[in-house]
Amino acid sequence: MSRVVVVTGASGGIGRATVREFARRGDTLALVARGERGLEAAAEEVRGLGARALVVPTDVADADAVEAAVERIESELGPVDVWVNVAFTSVFSRVDDIRPEEFRRVTEVSYLGYVYATMSILRRMKERDRGTIVHVGSALAYRGIPLQSAYCGAKHAIQGFHEAVRAELLHERSAVRVTMVQMPAVNTPQFSWVLSRLPQQAQPVPPIYQPEVAARAVVFAADHPRRREYWVGASTVGTLAANAVVPGLLDRYLGRTGFGSQQTGERKPDDQPSNLWEPADGPDGRDFGAHGAFDDRAHAHSPQQWVAQHYPLLAGAAAVLVATGAAVAGRRR
């Protein structure tokens, strides 16, 4: 059955790929972001897949604008079944090179944007006692890395917010679900449009995954929201496990490697756009799509993701094999 699904940050990257994944299932999509060029291109992709798309240009850092967007979406499409928070911005820089107003802007978009959207749609979902909210997170929600302090701070904040909301819903015995998907490094256009004060071109820390891997994880989480969170990619699992066991050692490791691993070795283009204050795909910009510049290095699949999504089936199969083996061994005695 077709659902009404809203995706923020739908104009590019993970949001753009997620929109396509929901559209293939026949869901009705509301696309939320600032950049109208990217939104219109995303809407055309949705329609090309046979699904309905509503473009809702919105700056998620504006609580009133978010509330107006929700009202419009539910008025035109009907009650929202799934809301996916993806929209973000950031600054690649040492902490002492980030201006206070830039740090505030990153926090308003990348953290408070999730909060405002959740508050607005959650009220409506609770009244209906149904609906799912998916927060797109990151391994950096648990493990901060150098040169991304503003982004890491926002993702840490989202993690705490998510846990608090989930606990409240459990207390209320609500049928509304909230889950979070912690992503690995993904080949998105952000490395070509996030404000950067690095001397070299920014890059995701390998291993890198294609945005479709992230999108499939988001759709799976929307279908199975009872789990509090999902980890995507072996690198995410390894990073979070190491941070839980030897965080101090990881601090030192990232201090040695975190600067070089986030830069390509090539000079950053002087005309690289920045989407901190205005969308990179504005009137004079272009549609960046879902993929970044690292297609030749990005993985299109994640074996870990498949195992994580099918572990109940795998555990059941293992239990059957163990029981069968025990029965056979007993008969032989």
ZIWOSUL-V614708 format. One record per run of one state. SS is the DSSP state (H for helix, E for strand, L for the rest). FROM is the first residue (numbers start at 0). LEN is the number of residues. Records with the same first field share a line. If there is no record, write none. Layout:
SS=FROM-LEN  FROM-LEN
//
This chain:
L=0-3  8-4  24-3  33-2  48-4  57-5  77-4  85-5  93-1  97-2  128-3  141-6  171-5  183-1  186-3  193-1  196-3  202-5  209-1  223-5  231-2  245-1  257-2  267-27  299-3  332-1
E=3-5  27-6  52-5  81-4  90-3  131-7  147-1  176-7  184-2  194-2  199-3  207-2  228-3  262-5  297-2
H=12-12  35-13  62-15  94-3  99-29  138-3  148-23  189-4  210-13  233-12  246-11  259-3  294-3  302-30
//
